[in-house]
């Protein structure tokens, strides 16, 4: 029975999500692990619901900017 017939939302791979959003797979993994991008873990595999991807495309879910490597405004590590 097709998933649509019973009302289930399709699960996309990280690569499919990255293609749809035109970002890198690393970006998708980072936001999924940070909890910014709701995802499902199936063992080591990560999947994202199609409705979540559509919410990002529609602007209903905004992903924050990726973290920088620890540099602050002063350009020094750990400085305020």
VENGI-V326190 format. One record per pair of residues at least 6 apart in sequence whose ideal C-beta (glycine too) atoms are under 8 Angstrom apart, sorted by the first residue. I is the first residue (numbers start at 1). J is the second residue. If there is no record, write none. Layout:
# VENGI-V326190
i & j
I & J
I & J
This chain:
# VENGI-V326190
i & j
3 & 9
3 & 10
9 & 49
9 & 50
9 & 51
10 & 49
10 & 50
11 & 40
11 & 47
11 & 48
11 & 49
11 & 50
12 & 20
12 & 47
12 & 48
12 & 49
12 & 50
12 & 53
13 & 45
13 & 46
13 & 47
14 & 25
14 & 28
14 & 29
14 & 32
14 & 46
14 & 47
14 & 48
15 & 25
17 & 28
17 & 48
17 & 53
18 & 24
18 & 25
18 & 27
18 & 28
20 & 53
20 & 57
21 & 27
21 & 28
21 & 53
21 & 56
21 & 57
27 & 66
28 & 37
28 & 46
28 & 48
29 & 46
30 & 66
30 & 67
31 & 37
31 & 63
31 & 64
31 & 66
32 & 39
32 & 46
32 & 48
36 & 63
36 & 64
37 & 48
37 & 52
37 & 56
37 & 61
37 & 63
38 & 48
38 & 49
38 & 52
39 & 46
39 & 47
39 & 48
39 & 52
40 & 46
40 & 47
40 & 48
40 & 49
41 & 47
52 & 61
55 & 61
56 & 62
56 & 63
70 & 77
70 & 78
71 & 77
72 & 78
72 & 79
72 & 80
74 & 80
